[in-house]
Amino acid sequence: MRVSSGVPGFDDLVEGGLLSDRLYVISGPPGSGKTTFCSQFITQGAKAGDTCLYVTMHETKDELSEDMAGYEFGFDRALQSDAVRFLNLVTEHGKRTITQFGTDGGLTNRLVAFLEQNDIDRAVIDSTMLLQHFFSDKEDEITGFLSALKQTDATTLLISEMTDPTSYADEHYLAHGVVFFHNFLDAGGMTRGVQVIKMRGTAIDPDIREIDFSDQGLRVFPDSKVQA
């Protein structure tokens, strides 16, 4: 079963959508479109009747809504609906919420229990950089965290701040799929693109494809190759 990303043109790059119940890493430098992509993914889920979760460690619900307010794809309405749960792990409310799901095993067990007990269909976790602050033994614990996420019944997007698409981290090897967003300066100004680097169970074209932003959010042009 495949689920739509909610991003016009992107599903054409991955045989019609993302395979459900899998873990995907959304990588790229700041300002390249990762959060917008994930917001459209959550909004699409809410429209489709999915139960969604947005986990963050650095933004309030109001801040995230304001960040996306310039777009008309409806993320602010989705965020206020019963279909979307919002969890900020560094606020007192977020800590109390997650602690209800156990005290043993740290963040990994609690978040997995939250996903399972709330029957979450789609989840976004923002981001790996801030996630590292929750683990004392970063490498082993993050590996365990990612492996546990892969066993849930949620289709999960994990945002990864990354500036070099050839400098892979553990999450890229462990995930079922990796999508990289590019933004780089050339003679004509800023060029933006998206590249599907890895997608298990899916035939992909690894070339960089053109993207742009409009009032409707992020859009992918699957037939337009970026010459990097």
C-alpha positions as CSV (number, residue, x, y, z in Angstrom):
1,M,0.0,0.0,0.0
2,R,1.3,3.5,-0.9
3,V,0.4,6.8,0.7
4,S,0.5,10.1,-1.0
5,S,3.1,12.7,0.1
6,G,0.6,15.5,-0.5
7,V,3.4,17.3,-2.5
8,P,2.3,17.8,-6.2
9,G,4.7,15.9,-8.5
10,F,6.7,14.1,-5.9
11,D,4.7,10.9,-5.9
12,D,5.6,10.5,-9.6
13,L,9.2,10.0,-8.6
14,V,8.3,7.1,-6.3
15,E,5.9,4.9,-8.2
16,G,2.8,6.7,-6.9
17,G,3.6,7.3,-3.3
18,L,5.5,6.2,-0.2
19,L,5.2,2.6,0.9
20,S,3.2,2.7,4.1
21,D,4.5,1.8,7.6
22,R,8.1,2.6,6.8
23,L,10.7,5.1,7.9
24,Y,12.0,7.8,5.6
25,V,14.7,10.4,6.2
26,I,14.1,13.8,4.7
27,S,17.6,15.5,4.5
28,G,19.0,18.8,3.3
29,P,20.4,22.1,4.3
30,P,18.4,24.8,6.2
31,G,15.8,26.5,4.1
32,S,15.7,23.8,1.4
33,G,12.0,22.7,1.9
34,K,12.2,19.8,4.5
35,T,9.6,21.2,6.9
36,T,7.3,22.3,4.1
37,F,7.4,18.8,2.6
38,C,6.7,17.3,6.0
39,S,3.9,19.7,6.7
40,Q,2.2,18.8,3.4
41,F,2.6,15.1,4.2
42,I,0.8,15.6,7.5
43,T,-1.9,17.8,5.9
44,Q,-2.5,15.2,3.3
45,G,-2.9,12.6,6.0
46,A,-5.4,14.7,7.9
47,K,-7.4,15.1,4.7
48,A,-7.3,11.3,4.0
49,G,-8.6,10.5,7.5
50,D,-5.3,9.3,8.9
51,T,-4.3,9.9,12.5
52,C,-1.1,12.0,12.5
53,L,1.6,13.1,14.9
54,Y,4.1,15.9,14.6
55,V,7.0,15.7,17.0
56,T,9.3,18.6,17.5
57,M,12.0,19.7,20.0
58,H,12.4,23.3,19.0
59,E,9.1,24.9,18.0
60,T,5.7,25.5,19.6
61,K,2.5,24.6,17.9
62,D,1.8,28.3,17.3
63,E,5.3,28.9,15.9
64,L,5.0,26.0,13.4
65,S,1.6,27.1,12.4
66,E,2.9,30.6,11.8
67,D,5.8,29.3,9.8
68,M,3.4,27.6,7.4
69,A,0.8,30.4,7.4
70,G,2.0,31.8,4.1
71,Y,0.9,28.7,2.3
72,E,-2.7,27.8,1.4
73,F,-2.5,24.0,1.5
74,G,-4.2,24.0,5.0
75,F,-1.5,22.9,7.5
76,D,-2.8,25.4,10.1
77,R,-6.3,23.9,9.9
78,A,-4.9,20.4,10.0
79,L,-2.8,21.2,13.0
80,Q,-5.9,22.4,14.9
81,S,-8.0,19.4,13.9
82,D,-8.6,16.2,15.9
83,A,-6.6,14.3,13.2
84,V,-3.2,15.7,14.2
85,R,-1.5,15.4,17.5
86,F,1.4,17.8,18.2
87,L,4.2,17.0,20.7
88,N,7.0,19.2,21.7
89,L,9.4,17.1,23.8
90,V,11.1,19.9,25.6
91,T,8.0,21.6,27.1
92,E,6.5,20.5,30.4
93,H,3.3,19.5,28.7
94,G,5.2,17.4,26.2
95,K,7.3,15.7,28.9
96,R,4.2,14.9,30.9
97,T,2.5,13.5,27.8
98,I,5.3,11.2,26.9
99,T,5.9,10.1,30.5
100,Q,2.4,8.6,30.6
101,F,3.7,5.9,28.2
102,G,6.3,4.5,30.6
103,T,9.4,5.5,32.5
104,D,11.7,2.6,31.4
105,G,13.7,2.6,28.2
106,G,13.8,6.4,27.8
107,L,12.5,8.3,24.8
108,T,12.6,5.3,22.4
109,N,10.1,3.1,24.3
110,R,7.9,6.0,25.3
111,L,7.5,7.4,21.7
112,V,7.0,4.0,20.2
113,A,4.3,3.3,22.8
114,F,2.7,6.7,22.0
115,L,2.6,5.8,18.3
116,E,1.1,2.4,18.9
117,Q,-1.4,3.3,21.6
118,N,-2.7,6.2,19.6
119,D,-2.8,4.2,16.3
120,I,-0.7,6.8,14.5
121,D,-0.8,6.4,10.8
122,R,1.6,9.2,9.9
123,A,4.4,10.8,11.9
124,V,7.0,13.5,11.5
125,I,10.0,13.8,13.8
126,D,11.9,17.1,13.7
127,S,14.9,16.5,13.9
128,T,17.9,14.2,14.2
129,M,20.1,17.1,15.2
130,L,18.0,17.9,18.3
131,L,17.2,14.2,18.9
132,Q,20.9,13.7,19.8
133,H,20.4,15.7,23.0
134,F,18.1,13.0,24.4
135,F,20.7,10.2,24.2
136,S,23.9,9.9,26.2
137,D,25.4,7.1,24.0
138,K,24.4,8.8,20.7
139,E,25.4,6.2,18.2
140,D,23.9,3.1,19.9
141,E,20.8,4.8,21.2
142,I,19.9,6.5,18.0
143,T,20.4,3.2,16.1
144,G,18.0,1.6,18.6
145,F,15.5,4.5,18.2
146,L,15.5,4.2,14.4
147,S,15.2,0.4,14.5
148,A,12.2,0.7,16.9
149,L,10.5,3.3,14.7
150,K,10.8,0.9,11.7
151,Q,8.8,-1.7,13.6
152,T,5.7,0.5,14.1
153,D,2.7,0.7,11.9
154,A,3.3,4.4,11.2
155,T,4.7,5.9,8.0
156,T,7.3,8.2,9.6
157,L,9.3,11.0,8.2
158,L,12.5,11.9,10.1
159,I,14.0,15.4,9.3
160,S,17.8,15.4,9.1
161,E,19.8,18.6,8.8
162,M,22.5,17.8,6.3
163,T,24.5,20.0,3.9
164,D,26.6,17.4,2.1
165,P,24.5,14.7,0.3
166,T,27.5,12.4,0.2
167,S,28.2,12.5,3.9
168,Y,25.8,9.8,5.1
169,A,24.9,9.2,8.8
170,D,23.4,6.2,10.5
171,E,19.8,7.2,9.8
172,H,20.4,7.1,6.1
173,Y,21.6,3.5,6.2
174,L,18.8,2.4,8.5
175,A,15.9,4.1,6.9
176,H,13.7,2.5,4.2
177,G,14.1,5.7,2.1
178,V,16.2,8.9,1.8
179,V,15.0,12.1,0.1
180,F,17.5,14.9,-0.2
181,F,16.6,18.6,-0.8
182,H,19.2,20.8,-2.5
183,N,19.6,24.5,-2.7
184,F,22.7,26.0,-4.2
185,L,23.8,29.2,-5.8
186,D,24.9,29.3,-9.4
187,A,25.2,32.1,-12.0
188,G,21.5,32.3,-12.4
189,G,20.8,32.6,-8.7
190,M,19.4,30.1,-6.2
191,T,18.6,26.6,-7.7
192,R,16.4,24.2,-5.7
193,G,15.9,20.6,-6.3
194,V,14.9,17.2,-4.8
195,Q,16.6,13.9,-5.2
196,V,15.4,10.4,-4.2
197,I,18.6,8.8,-3.1
198,K,17.2,5.6,-1.8
199,M,13.7,4.0,-1.7
200,R,13.4,0.3,-0.9
201,G,10.8,-1.6,-2.8
202,T,10.5,1.2,-5.3
203,A,12.1,1.9,-8.7
204,I,13.6,5.4,-8.5
205,D,15.3,7.9,-10.8
206,P,18.2,9.3,-8.7
207,D,18.5,12.5,-10.7
208,I,17.8,15.9,-9.1
209,R,14.4,17.2,-10.1
210,E,13.3,20.8,-10.1
211,I,11.1,22.2,-7.3
212,D,9.5,25.5,-6.5
213,F,7.4,27.2,-3.8
214,S,4.1,28.9,-4.4
215,D,1.1,29.9,-2.3
216,Q,0.1,26.2,-2.5
217,G,3.4,25.0,-1.0
218,L,6.2,22.9,-2.4
219,R,5.8,21.5,-5.9
220,V,8.0,19.0,-7.8
221,F,8.6,19.0,-11.5
222,P,9.3,15.3,-12.2
223,D,10.2,15.9,-15.9
224,S,12.6,18.8,-15.2
225,K,16.1,17.7,-14.4
226,V,18.4,20.1,-12.5
227,Q,21.9,20.4,-13.9
228,A,24.0,20.6,-10.7
